[in-house]
C-alpha cells in the first residue's frame, strides 16, 4: 500500500498533501516520445545499429541523430562508430547512467499510472 492510499486503496488526502507528485521527478530528456522509445529499445539490447533504430522508429537520419546527440550529451548513451569491412557502422548502447535514469523514469511512470502499488 502506498503512503498516498489508505487500506481500501483510496487516496489518503492528508499524506498526499505532504508528498509531491512523481511527475515532478520525471526526466524531461527521456520523457520525449522518441527518446523514450530509443531508451526502451537500448534497455533490452547490448547494442543497437543506427539503421535499425532509424527504421524501427520510423525516423529520418538527421532526426535520429539529433535525439542521439541529446542523449549522448547527458551520458545516457554511448555511440561507437566502426568499420565492418569497408562499411561504416554506428552502434548505440545504453551507458550505466542511462540505464539508471531509464529505470528510474519507468518506476516514476508506474507510480503515476498505478499509484496503489509502490512500484519501487
VMD Tcl script that draws the C-alpha trace (Angstrom):
set ca {
  {0.00 0.00 0.00}
  {1.38 3.38 -0.97}
  {1.77 6.13 1.60}
  {-0.78 8.03 -0.51}
  {-3.52 5.41 -0.04}
  {-5.50 4.04 2.88}
  {-6.19 0.33 3.44}
  {-9.11 0.48 0.95}
  {-6.90 1.78 -1.85}
  {-8.44 5.25 -1.65}
  {-6.29 8.38 -1.68}
  {-5.25 9.42 1.80}
  {-5.59 13.18 1.34}
  {-3.54 14.02 4.42}
  {-0.49 12.13 3.15}
  {-0.96 13.29 -0.44}
  {-0.61 16.89 0.70}
  {2.77 16.06 2.29}
  {4.25 14.21 -0.69}
  {5.00 15.59 -4.15}
  {3.60 14.06 -7.31}
  {6.01 11.67 -9.12}
  {5.62 13.64 -12.38}
  {7.84 16.30 -10.84}
  {10.75 13.83 -10.89}
  {10.31 12.67 -14.50}
  {13.41 13.14 -16.62}
  {12.31 15.54 -19.38}
  {15.19 14.40 -21.61}
  {13.88 10.82 -21.54}
  {10.17 11.66 -21.43}
  {10.14 12.98 -25.00}
  {8.46 10.15 -27.01}
  {11.28 9.47 -29.48}
  {13.93 9.46 -26.74}
  {11.78 7.24 -24.52}
  {11.46 4.82 -27.44}
  {15.22 4.87 -28.03}
  {15.96 4.27 -24.35}
  {13.43 1.42 -24.17}
  {15.00 -0.37 -27.13}
  {18.51 0.10 -25.75}
  {17.44 -1.11 -22.28}
  {16.67 -4.51 -23.81}
  {19.76 -4.77 -26.02}
  {23.52 -4.88 -25.60}
  {23.94 -2.54 -28.57}
  {21.78 -1.49 -31.50}
  {22.67 -0.43 -35.03}
  {21.78 3.15 -36.03}
  {19.96 1.88 -39.14}
  {17.81 -0.45 -37.04}
  {16.81 2.40 -34.72}
  {16.06 4.67 -37.68}
  {13.92 2.10 -39.46}
  {12.19 0.69 -36.37}
  {11.28 4.13 -35.01}
  {10.39 5.44 -38.49}
  {12.73 8.43 -38.30}
  {15.00 10.22 -40.72}
  {18.76 10.09 -40.25}
  {19.04 13.71 -39.09}
  {16.11 13.46 -36.69}
  {17.52 10.32 -35.07}
  {20.99 11.88 -34.95}
  {19.65 14.91 -33.06}
  {17.95 12.72 -30.46}
  {21.03 10.52 -30.05}
  {23.24 13.59 -29.65}
  {20.95 14.91 -26.91}
  {21.08 11.59 -25.04}
  {24.84 11.30 -25.55}
  {25.40 14.81 -24.13}
  {23.74 13.61 -20.91}
  {25.97 10.50 -20.88}
  {22.87 8.30 -21.19}
  {24.13 6.51 -24.31}
  {27.41 5.54 -25.92}
  {27.84 5.93 -29.67}
  {30.53 3.83 -31.33}
  {31.41 4.38 -34.99}
  {33.29 1.48 -36.57}
  {34.08 0.00 -39.95}
  {32.98 -3.54 -40.66}
  {34.96 -4.37 -43.72}
  {34.63 -1.24 -45.81}
  {31.20 -0.42 -44.46}
  {30.82 2.27 -41.77}
  {28.51 1.30 -38.95}
  {27.23 3.18 -35.93}
  {26.40 1.22 -32.78}
  {24.42 2.70 -29.91}
  {24.28 1.35 -26.37}
  {22.95 2.43 -23.01}
  {25.51 3.69 -20.50}
  {25.23 2.71 -16.82}
  {23.98 6.24 -16.07}
  {21.45 5.93 -18.88}
  {20.21 2.59 -17.60}
  {19.75 4.02 -14.10}
  {17.94 7.10 -15.45}
  {15.67 4.96 -17.64}
  {14.82 2.55 -14.82}
  {14.01 5.47 -12.52}
  {11.86 7.08 -15.22}
  {9.90 3.84 -15.73}
  {9.48 3.49 -11.95}
  {8.02 7.00 -11.78}
  {5.68 6.35 -14.71}
  {4.44 3.23 -12.93}
  {3.79 5.27 -9.79}
  {1.70 7.67 -11.85}
  {-0.38 5.06 -13.68}
  {-0.67 2.63 -10.77}
  {-0.48 4.70 -7.58}
  {-1.89 1.92 -5.38}
  {1.24 -0.21 -5.59}
  {4.66 1.06 -4.52}
  {6.47 0.13 -7.77}
  {9.82 0.67 -6.10}
}
mol new
graphics top color blue
foreach p $ca { graphics top sphere $p radius 0.5 }
foreach p [lrange $ca 0 end-1] q [lrange $ca 1 end] { graphics top cylinder $p $q radius 0.2 }
display resetview
